[in-house]
Amino acid sequence: MKKILLFILVIVNSHSVFSQKIEKMNRVDVDGFYTNPIVSPNGKLVLLTGHHFKGVYVLNLTSNEITQISDKDGSGYGYSWDNNNEMVYFKQKEQKEYFLDSKVYSYSLTSRTTTLMPDIDINMLSSYHGKEKNATTQIVVYTNMTTLKIEAKDLISKRSWVITSEEGQYYNALLSPDGKKVAVHKGADIYVYEVNGNGKGQKIGTGLATSWSSDNQHIIGFLDTSEDGHNVTNSELYLFDTIALTSKKVSNTEVLLEMFPSFMGKNQVLFTDDKTGAIYTATLKF
């Protein structure tokens, strides 16, 4: 009997601790199905896409107004914000083209104009955040599609180098805000490397990393599960500590399929429900 009571107390206490990891969850009042959100640097706007990554949209979190800037298939993956919050970078292909034929475009939120950017490779797009005045370096990271290694390139000096020198196939490089580290994926595992290519990667957990914190110390992501290998049956958010090299599950719902979280400020996160396409915000408890 004492063992049963002790077990119940452990479960209750574990739930109490867990419940403090994410709180104040609210749904954003917009209609439609959206996914893969990326919050702008100032936390006021959000890049979104629709079913199957079709189209690119910008959500104003103040007014809940949504503006569509592309309606092309596959355009809603790998897009990025300019550091000044006024420009969006995305890729799109024409109807009879292949995805490898996609080209990079910029969209100005001020003038509402779209401009072709022929000098930017589509594989570098997610880590490209526009040109900065008087910058001496501009580092982007990407997957070399021939070797499946993660590489870095300085767009100013044109120098490039390999980051993941170990054996294996890598994908989805996610550059830290200070440009010094990169989260990469190898199978289902997540590793953090120094962008300069020195040293080996450090494993921080399992899942899909989607956003760095502004202090470069945490990464938010998600881990989904499937019973048949095709349909997702559950998905939860995970917080990865890049200093302690640990991961913690920070959501635990039976109704939502939480995916693609993005930091908005120091301790807030925005994510979507992959079941309904609804958008939610929540507060993290570190």
MARNU-329609 format. One record per residue (C-alpha): residue number from 1; residue in one letter; z negated, y negated, x negated. Coordinates in steps of 0.25 Angstrom, whole numbers, always signed. Example, Ala and Ser with C-alpha at 12.3 -4.5 7.8 and 13.67 -1.06 7.14 Angstrom:
n,res,zz,yy,xx
1,A,-31,+18,-49;
2,S,-29,+4,-55;
//
This chain:
n,res,zz,yy,xx
1,M,+0,+0,+0;
2,K,-4,-10,-11;
3,K,+10,-7,-18;
4,I,+17,-10,-5;
5,L,+10,-23,-3;
6,L,+12,-27,-18;
7,F,+27,-24,-16;
8,I,+27,-33,-3;
9,L,+20,-44,-11;
10,V,+31,-43,-22;
11,I,+42,-44,-12;
12,V,+36,-56,-5;
13,N,+33,-63,-18;
14,S,+47,-60,-23;
15,H,+53,-66,-11;
16,S,+44,-78,-12;
17,V,+49,-81,-26;
18,F,+63,-78,-23;
19,S,+63,-88,-11;
20,Q,+60,-99,-20;
21,K,+73,-98,-28;
22,I,+82,-104,-17;
23,E,+78,-113,-6;
24,K,+83,-124,+4;
25,M,+96,-116,+7;
26,N,+105,-125,+16;
27,R,+119,-123,+21;
28,V,+129,-134,+19;
29,D,+135,-138,+32;
30,V,+150,-135,+30;
31,D,+159,-126,+37;
32,G,+168,-116,+31;
33,F,+168,-105,+20;
34,Y,+165,-110,+6;
35,T,+161,-104,-7;
36,N,+160,-106,-22;
37,P,+153,-119,-22;
38,I,+152,-128,-34;
39,V,+143,-140,-33;
40,S,+148,-153,-40;
41,P,+140,-158,-52;
42,N,+133,-169,-43;
43,G,+129,-159,-32;
44,K,+136,-166,-21;
45,L,+149,-158,-19;
46,V,+153,-144,-19;
47,L,+166,-136,-23;
48,L,+169,-125,-13;
49,T,+180,-115,-10;
50,G,+183,-106,+3;
51,H,+186,-92,+5;
52,H,+191,-84,-7;
53,F,+190,-97,-15;
54,K,+201,-104,-7;
55,G,+201,-119,-8;
56,V,+192,-129,-14;
57,Y,+183,-138,-6;
58,V,+173,-149,-10;
59,L,+160,-150,-2;
60,N,+152,-163,-1;
61,L,+137,-159,+0;
62,T,+134,-173,+6;
63,S,+143,-173,+17;
64,N,+147,-158,+18;
65,E,+161,-162,+18;
66,I,+171,-152,+12;
67,T,+184,-156,+5;
68,Q,+195,-146,+2;
69,I,+203,-148,-11;
70,S,+211,-135,-12;
71,D,+215,-125,-2;
72,K,+221,-115,-12;
73,D,+217,-100,-14;
74,G,+207,-98,-26;
75,S,+205,-113,-28;
76,G,+190,-112,-26;
77,Y,+186,-104,-38;
78,G,+183,-110,-52;
79,Y,+183,-125,-47;
80,S,+174,-135,-53;
81,W,+168,-150,-52;
82,D,+171,-161,-61;
83,N,+158,-166,-68;
84,N,+160,-180,-60;
85,N,+160,-173,-47;
86,E,+173,-180,-43;
87,M,+183,-169,-47;
88,V,+185,-154,-43;
89,Y,+193,-144,-51;
90,F,+199,-132,-45;
91,K,+211,-123,-46;
92,Q,+222,-119,-36;
93,K,+235,-111,-35;
94,E,+247,-112,-26;
95,Q,+249,-102,-15;
96,K,+259,-93,-23;
97,E,+252,-95,-36;
98,Y,+242,-85,-43;
99,F,+227,-89,-45;
100,L,+231,-89,-60;
101,D,+241,-100,-57;
102,S,+230,-109,-51;
103,K,+229,-124,-57;
104,V,+217,-133,-59;
105,Y,+216,-145,-50;
106,S,+206,-157,-49;
107,Y,+202,-163,-36;
108,S,+196,-177,-36;
109,L,+186,-180,-25;
110,T,+188,-194,-26;
111,S,+203,-195,-25;
112,R,+204,-182,-18;
113,T,+216,-178,-27;
114,T,+220,-165,-34;
115,T,+225,-165,-48;
116,L,+231,-153,-56;
117,M,+224,-150,-69;
118,P,+234,-142,-77;
119,D,+225,-143,-90;
120,I,+213,-135,-84;
121,D,+214,-120,-84;
122,I,+209,-113,-71;
123,N,+200,-104,-78;
124,M,+192,-116,-84;
125,L,+191,-123,-71;
126,S,+177,-119,-67;
127,S,+171,-126,-79;
128,Y,+180,-138,-79;
129,H,+173,-150,-75;
130,G,+183,-161,-78;
131,K,+185,-170,-91;
132,E,+173,-179,-96;
133,K,+176,-192,-103;
134,N,+173,-192,-118;
135,A,+170,-177,-117;
136,T,+172,-170,-131;
137,T,+172,-156,-125;
138,Q,+175,-150,-111;
139,I,+172,-135,-111;
140,V,+177,-125,-100;
141,V,+174,-111,-99;
142,Y,+183,-100,-93;
143,T,+187,-85,-93;
144,N,+198,-81,-102;
145,M,+207,-73,-93;
146,T,+213,-65,-104;
147,T,+200,-61,-111;
148,L,+190,-63,-100;
149,K,+181,-70,-109;
150,I,+174,-84,-106;
151,E,+180,-95,-114;
152,A,+177,-110,-116;
153,K,+187,-121,-119;
154,D,+185,-135,-123;
155,L,+195,-143,-115;
156,I,+195,-155,-125;
157,S,+196,-147,-138;
158,K,+204,-136,-132;
159,R,+195,-126,-140;
160,S,+191,-113,-133;
161,W,+182,-101,-136;
162,V,+176,-88,-130;
163,I,+162,-89,-124;
164,T,+160,-74,-120;
165,S,+163,-66,-133;
166,E,+157,-53,-128;
167,E,+164,-42,-122;
168,G,+167,-43,-107;
169,Q,+175,-50,-96;
170,Y,+169,-63,-92;
171,Y,+172,-73,-80;
172,N,+167,-85,-72;
173,A,+162,-94,-83;
174,L,+152,-105,-78;
175,L,+150,-116,-87;
176,S,+136,-123,-88;
177,P,+135,-138,-85;
178,D,+132,-142,-99;
179,G,+144,-133,-104;
180,K,+136,-125,-114;
181,K,+135,-112,-106;
182,V,+143,-103,-97;
183,A,+140,-93,-87;
184,V,+150,-81,-88;
185,H,+151,-68,-80;
186,K,+153,-54,-85;
187,G,+154,-44,-74;
188,A,+143,-47,-65;
189,D,+134,-53,-76;
190,I,+132,-68,-80;
191,Y,+131,-73,-94;
192,V,+129,-87,-100;
193,Y,+136,-90,-113;
194,E,+136,-103,-122;
195,V,+149,-110,-120;
196,N,+151,-111,-135;
197,G,+153,-96,-136;
198,N,+141,-94,-145;
199,G,+132,-82,-141;
200,K,+132,-71,-131;
201,G,+131,-73,-116;
202,Q,+117,-71,-109;
203,K,+117,-64,-96;
204,I,+110,-71,-85;
205,G,+112,-62,-73;
206,T,+122,-56,-63;
207,G,+131,-63,-53;
208,L,+140,-75,-52;
209,A,+136,-88,-59;
210,T,+141,-100,-51;
211,S,+134,-113,-56;
212,W,+125,-118,-67;
213,S,+113,-127,-65;
214,S,+114,-141,-70;
215,D,+104,-138,-81;
216,N,+112,-127,-86;
217,Q,+101,-117,-85;
218,H,+104,-110,-72;
219,I,+116,-103,-65;
220,I,+117,-100,-51;
221,G,+126,-89,-46;
222,F,+126,-77,-36;
223,L,+127,-62,-36;
224,D,+134,-55,-24;
225,T,+133,-40,-20;
226,S,+142,-31,-13;
227,E,+140,-17,-7;
228,D,+155,-13,-7;
229,G,+160,-21,-18;
230,H,+168,-30,-9;
231,N,+160,-38,+1;
232,V,+148,-46,-4;
233,T,+135,-41,+3;
234,N,+125,-51,-4;
235,S,+125,-63,-13;
236,E,+114,-70,-19;
237,L,+112,-82,-28;
238,Y,+106,-81,-42;
239,L,+101,-91,-52;
240,F,+103,-88,-67;
241,D,+94,-94,-78;
242,T,+103,-96,-90;
243,I,+90,-99,-99;
244,A,+82,-87,-95;
245,L,+94,-78,-92;
246,T,+89,-74,-79;
247,S,+94,-73,-64;
248,K,+87,-75,-51;
249,K,+92,-72,-37;
250,V,+90,-85,-29;
251,S,+95,-82,-15;
252,N,+92,-70,-6;
253,T,+99,-71,+8;
254,E,+104,-60,+16;
255,V,+113,-69,+24;
256,L,+121,-77,+14;
257,L,+130,-73,+2;
258,E,+126,-84,-8;
259,M,+137,-86,-18;
260,F,+142,-97,-28;
261,P,+130,-105,-29;
262,S,+132,-119,-36;
263,F,+121,-128,-42;
264,M,+119,-141,-35;
265,G,+109,-149,-43;
266,K,+97,-144,-50;
267,N,+92,-133,-41;
268,Q,+101,-133,-29;
269,V,+112,-123,-26;
270,L,+124,-122,-17;
271,F,+131,-109,-13;
272,T,+139,-102,-2;
273,D,+137,-90,+7;
274,D,+149,-81,+4;
275,K,+148,-75,+18;
276,T,+150,-88,+26;
277,G,+154,-98,+16;
278,A,+143,-107,+19;
279,I,+137,-116,+8;
280,Y,+122,-117,+5;
281,T,+113,-125,-4;
282,A,+100,-121,-9;
283,T,+89,-125,-19;
284,L,+85,-116,-31;
285,K,+71,-114,-35;
286,F,+71,-112,-50;
//
